[in-house]
Amino acid sequence: MPRADATSLKPRKAPAQSRSRVTVDAIFEATIQVLIRDGMKMLTTTRVAERAGVSVGTMYQYFPNKQALVHALNERYLTRLAERIESICQAQAGKPVDRMVEALIETYWQAKNEREDLTRALYRSVAELDTDKLVHAFAARVDDATEKMFASARDTELKDVATTNLTLATVIYGAVRNIFERDLSRLEAEGIKQNLILMCRAYLAGFARTENPPGDRAPGA
């Protein structure tokens, strides 16, 4: 099936009032439930409307078709994920780099595993959608936050922050997606997470400063 083009994926309008936002929230949650239960092929605006307790006419006020609806759901998901990563990057600024990368992995891991069925459903849903702009916007936003965080590390000097950051992003995000695509068990996934942390720490250790920064000297040194 050909992917829907970007024009057809645009929502008709954004909710402006609190009542409208509640309605759209209900529509999104209903979309999640139908997507998880029936999959993208069986998802219809009628089923979502029934699940959300709204009329199909109300649905069409916001979303012209099911592709636009699922596209908007993916956009909301990526926006909230980016916000969480930005928050942890700000909190970790200026700390040792091994703590930074562990916090980044833990945050991304937790976000993806809070609703495992939703994560799997969204990964599958994009096959019929043109989500390139969404993914690029998410990557640019997150890269900006993580690059600034790693550049601020007090115990590491990265000569090429952008490349180092891109390497870490590729490894971390790719590893997490692979876990869902291979449908690994929680035990297997936990083992991969711990090894991922060790691997990223070992990679970053190669950029460590030769001298301890001020405030990190051992007692009596």
Order of alpha helices (4+ residues) and beta strands (2+ residues): alpha-alpha-alpha-alpha-alpha-alpha-alpha-alpha-alpha
